[in-house]
Amino acid sequence: MGYQPQKCGKSGVAATVGQGNRTFLLRADMDALPVCEMVDIPWKSTIENVMHACGHDVHTACLLGAARILND
């Protein structure tokens, strides 16, 4: 998308676009919960008792969509 991402903190990524006096921040997170996944699906967690169960994948996808729109 043309961004120059940089590491931010322990596991984050930050990128900026444009310059000037007006600034805003978009944030999304993706983490896991200590939950046992009880289904047999191809995208099931491979780590026992760790599951992406709370919609953070959608948060990340929405952030990337917004980043694309803002950069255009």
C-alpha positions in Angstrom: 0.0 0.0 0.0 3.0 2.3 0.0 3.4 2.6 3.8 6.8 2.3 5.5 5.9 0.3 8.6 8.2 0.4 11.6 8.3 -1.7 14.8 6.5 -0.1 17.7 6.9 -1.6 21.2 7.2 -5.3 21.8 4.9 -6.6 19.0 3.4 -3.6 17.3 3.7 -1.9 14.0 3.2 1.8 13.2 3.0 3.6 9.9 2.3 7.2 8.9 1.0 8.8 5.8 1.1 12.5 4.8 2.3 15.4 7.0 0.9 18.6 8.4 -0.9 19.8 11.5 -3.9 17.5 11.5 -3.2 14.1 13.0 -5.3 11.1 13.9 -4.6 7.5 15.0 -6.1 4.3 13.9 -5.5 1.3 16.1 -6.3 -2.4 15.9 -5.2 -5.3 17.9 -4.9 -9.0 17.4 -4.3 -11.4 20.3 -5.4 -14.7 21.7 -7.4 -15.9 24.6 -6.7 -18.8 27.0 -9.5 -20.9 25.5 -9.6 -24.5 24.3 -10.7 -24.6 20.7 -13.2 -27.5 20.4 -13.7 -27.6 16.7 -11.9 -29.4 13.8 -11.3 -26.7 11.2 -8.3 -26.0 9.0 -7.6 -22.6 10.7 -7.8 -24.0 14.2 -5.1 -22.8 16.6 -2.1 -25.1 16.7 -1.2 -24.0 20.2 -3.1 -25.9 22.9 -5.5 -23.7 25.0 -4.8 -20.6 23.0 -7.5 -19.3 20.6 -8.3 -16.2 18.5 -11.9 -16.1 19.6 -12.9 -12.4 20.1 -12.9 -10.8 16.6 -9.5 -9.2 16.6 -8.8 -10.6 13.2 -11.7 -8.5 11.9 -10.3 -5.4 13.7 -7.0 -5.9 11.8 -8.7 -6.4 8.5 -10.8 -3.2 9.0 -7.7 -1.2 9.9 -5.9 -2.4 6.7 -9.0 -1.4 4.7 -9.1 2.0 6.3 -5.3 2.4 5.7 -5.8 1.6 2.0 -8.6 4.2 1.7 -6.6 6.9 3.5 -3.6 6.3 1.3 -5.6 6.5 -1.9 
